Amino acid sequence: MQGDEIGEKRKVWTDEERLELAAKLDAELDEYINNLEKKSYAEGWPEDRWQEEMEKHPFFMKKPPEPGDELSPLMEGLQQLKYGEDENTPEGMFFFNTCRFFVISCF
């Protein structure tokens, strides 16, 4: 690697050289970004109702769902992980409670 050899000194940059290099790198980055393929954002939540969708997401809910409300697939998945019998076997809970987490992955 350059400049890392013993006895070899690194170049000392002046403020003018730094500003010139920064301007050159900014111009190259702008050129690269402008040459990227233009495409519209089609994935994710629509702009007109993103707040509603955010409220349905389990990590961003301000209040828990009421009993009888339709649950989002994400919330159902989280409930299955926590309360589902397939995920919470007595053996797994024993290992979890005794802090033997490496054994849990075997079930």
Secondary structure, DSSP 4 states (H G I P E B T S, - for coil): -TT-STTPPPPPPPHHHHHHHHHHHHHHHHHHHHTSPP----SS--GGGHHHHHHHSTTT-SSPPPTTSPPPHHHHHHHHHHH-TTT--HHHHHHHHTT-HHHHTT-
